[in-house]
């Protein structure tokens, strides 16, 4: 059927035509898109070229404008007045930071770029300050150092840019770091900014390596640009004249250069490297009347001086150092706090830290070379090679003879005069007056800060109220139609504005209290020395002398004899209150402690066996066999008679020869209960602690320690916590009442003292406990219920570390009844361990106590029927551990 096929093709023709047209349209769209993209690229290129031409034209216009502005400056007339001599004006060898490395006759300044110095700015001043006239000097960056700033574990940010130079003016004695926020300097930097105090304004182009930059200082009152500074690059002005701040006018301002990671050529004359559009005198050709030349004081004996201040913590040490530097600005301070200040002025940032001191502040910049004090080590090698006077305020180091000698060795005697300045005791009247000024200034600043906060809060509230009123007024404005009402609202606004204008800041009036006027030293925000550092070092503090290697020892506050006595008294007072943080138990303690643990273990087992009927028979049989064997060895007949009956109540415990056998096989400690064993260990541990402390410390001035440190030393020796709650005692007096035969407190020194001698046999402590137990029982039999002694016995917390293998603490499984050899007693209770919550004796450490089944003290039987001969075994179990537990749960010496 061909006609159907033809009909179908005819029907499909429109669709095929549309499809072909769509393909053509798609092709045209692609072509148009490509043409549009090419056109956009051409337009972008044209716009870029136009922009570059415009920028170039703008620079040319700026240069033309700069040239036009310099037309105000006229050529300098021939100088007829007396001029400074050749070589008088130059870079000062003494007025420069320690990382300035001058070379080529002080015409080139190089920096230190290793060990952290790549982050610190260097600064140097000229030897003459401008106070009148118009003068210029030039600088040129000769090379730029590309030291790598990336170090392992670096977390802090490095200040940018890495290469920098600042040129400007500063007052004599001010900071050598231009742009540090001070009001004593003004400068331009290589980024095109002018900097004064916290203000930083873009005024010129950047300049870099190879460009000669001239700074014109115009203090000529007759000039249209009087009291201004200007910057020229390759002889062309690159900024408008910038006014010298009012605070600096009328003063001699010294040309200063601050730089980082660049080598700088400095030219003070007599001829410029690149001439300016007008003639201008160079600084080295200045008239004598227009400049103040800084005289570099040369040491009389040819030696520079290095001062080592020696003082006590919290007694005005650093305030004295600041006052010294204020009087002697030619001295350079070498210390950690000065290094921290230097880093801060160089743009390094660090977070606020805790626990630092004035003597050793935390250097946590997140930059390894700064944090590990690499920069200080480099500085200690560089400083002795320079021509400067130094002051080294290292508080701890200068008080210790060994560290003083080490510091002196860095400054050879043939180059430096080494002086020790002792500031100990009552300060001078001049120093006290200075301290009162500082205290008053601190109070004023605090009051001003509080006022600023108050004003800011009031302003915030006022703005909120004003915003609310405006919103209300806007809602009501639509309803107001009368002009009188509008006039009234305007009048109200005018009244509010007048009220604002009348509000003025009142002058802050602050006065010192009588207590503040009596102060000799100022309290600083941070301690001079941390407690941990002080505790480890104060016992070795001493007054310096010529024997240490000093050329001179000066005493500024008190004479030598008085200062020495004050230091000794201060050390003695510290010994009464300061802990010995680095004290370690000696070998004699370890030996005695091991012996005690072994004996206690044997006594505990013997007491447990005696309370078991079957084991008691075995013990008595073994005892009889031992006697028989002993008689056979001596050739005597075996004893046939039974052991005599012993009246325990009439037995003198201190006459007992063997505490394990009072004469009939019964041990002296047969009736000990938990409280007795607990106090037995406490007695011996306190006794051993006090004697070991005296022997290990070996300090005649400190034979013991005070109550507040008992917990610390107990933990240091026995590796377990101490708590008075374990004895149901509120304070130490409550504990002493229980063991007064072992522990006492010296009424004069408040030191803890052992009652018994060091050579006291350990069996004597068993006798003391038995005597104490009998006394309690007699009082209970007499009806004195206060004699009953019950101590808490909660289960101790799991130990932090297992004892060494083979020690007697571990091994056996728990079971009911008395603990077997090597056991720790019954399983711990499910309840939470108790904790110490503090007491009047200020023991901060918590301590686990013990728990057991419902054991009660076994009462004495009436007279005539001794409890020692009772055959009934005890049903209570014992659980040991914690304070006073000794070897039966407290762990060995090595167990924590």
Buried (B, 14 or more C-beta within 10 A) or exposed (E): EEEEEEEEEEEEEEEEEEEEEEEEEEEEEEEEEEEEEEEEEEEEEEEEEEEEEEEEEEEEEBBEEBEEBBEEBBEBEEEEEEBBEEEBBBBBBBBBBBBBBBEEEBBBBBBBBEBBBBBBBBBBBBBBBBBBBBBBBBBBBBBBBEEEBEEEEBEBEBBEEBBBBBBBBBBBBBBBBBBBBBEBBBBBBBBBBBBBBEEEEEBBBEBEEEBBBBBBBBBBEEBEBBBBBBBBBEBBBBBBBBBBBEEBEEBBBBBBBBBBBBBBBBBBBEEBBBEBBBEBBBBBBBBBEBBBBBEEEEEEEEBBBBBBBBBBBBBBBBBBBEBBBEEEEBBBBBBBBBBBBBBBBBBBEBEEEEEBBBBBBBBBBBBBBBBEBBBBEBBBEBBBEBEBBBBBBBBBBBBBBEBBEEBBEBBEEEBBBBBBBBBBBEBEEEBBEBBBEEBBEBBEEEEEEEEEEEEEEEEEEEEEEEEEEEEEEEEEEEEEEEEEEEEEBEEEEEEEEEEEEEEEEEEEEBEBEEEBEEBEBBEBEBBBBBEEBBBBBBBEBBBBBEEBBBBEBEBBBBEBEBBBBBBBEBBEEBBEEBBBBEBEBBEBBBEBBBEBBEBBBBBBBBBBBBBBEEBBEEBBEEBBEEEEEEEEEEEEEEEEEEBEEBEBBEBEBEEBEEBBBBEBBBBBBBBBBBBBBBBBBBBBBBBBBBBBBBEBBEEEEBBBBBBBBBBBBBBBBBBBBBBBBBBBBEBBBBBBEBBEBBBBBEEEBBBBEBBBEBEBEBBBBBBBBBBBBBEBBEBBBEEEEEBEBEBBBBBBBEBEEEBEEEBBBBBEEBEEBBBBEEBBBBBBBEEEBBBBEEBEBEBEBBBBBBBBBEBEBBEBBEEEEBBBBBEEBBEBBBBBBBBBBBBBBBBBBEBE
